Amino acid sequence: MIRFEQILEELQDKNSYKVSRTEDKNAVKYFFERVQKEGSISESYNVVIPEENNV
């Protein structure tokens, strides 16, 4: 999981993504968003990682 945390840090620090994380008994959910400074383009990604005991 360390590598994943490093990727999150890079997305936030170097690429200006806003990252939010929620967790429940079934999954960990990440939401990534970046809004371009010029123009009205935004990117967003949802990542859902199921809890291991529910796979």
C-alpha positions as CSV (number, residue, x, y, z in Angstrom):
1,M,0.0,0.0,0.0
2,I,3.0,2.3,0.4
3,R,3.4,2.7,-3.4
4,F,-0.3,3.7,-3.7
5,E,0.1,6.4,-1.0
6,Q,3.2,7.7,-2.9
7,I,1.1,8.0,-6.1
8,L,-1.7,9.9,-4.2
9,E,0.9,12.3,-2.8
10,E,2.3,12.9,-6.3
11,L,-1.2,13.6,-7.8
12,Q,-1.9,16.1,-5.1
13,D,1.5,17.9,-4.9
14,K,2.8,17.8,-8.5
15,N,-0.3,17.5,-10.6
16,S,-2.7,19.7,-8.6
17,Y,-5.4,17.0,-8.1
18,K,-7.8,17.3,-5.2
19,V,-8.2,13.9,-3.6
20,S,-10.9,12.8,-1.3
21,R,-11.3,9.4,0.4
22,T,-14.3,7.7,2.0
23,E,-14.4,4.3,3.5
24,D,-17.1,1.9,4.6
25,K,-17.3,-1.8,5.5
26,N,-17.4,-2.8,1.8
27,A,-14.8,-0.6,0.1
28,V,-12.4,2.4,0.1
29,K,-13.5,5.0,-2.4
30,Y,-11.2,7.7,-3.9
31,F,-12.3,10.7,-5.9
32,F,-9.7,12.7,-7.9
33,E,-10.4,16.0,-9.6
34,R,-8.3,18.6,-11.4
35,V,-9.6,21.8,-13.0
36,Q,-7.6,23.4,-15.7
37,K,-6.5,27.0,-14.9
38,E,-7.2,28.2,-18.4
39,G,-10.5,27.2,-19.9
40,S,-13.4,25.3,-18.4
41,I,-12.1,21.7,-18.7
42,S,-12.0,19.5,-15.6
43,E,-11.0,15.9,-15.1
44,S,-12.4,13.6,-12.5
45,Y,-11.8,9.9,-11.6
46,N,-13.5,7.6,-9.2
47,V,-11.6,4.6,-7.8
48,V,-13.3,1.9,-5.7
49,I,-11.2,-0.7,-3.9
50,P,-13.2,-3.5,-2.4
51,E,-12.3,-4.6,1.1
52,E,-10.4,-7.9,0.9
53,N,-12.7,-9.8,3.1
54,N,-15.6,-9.1,0.7
55,V,-13.9,-10.3,-2.5
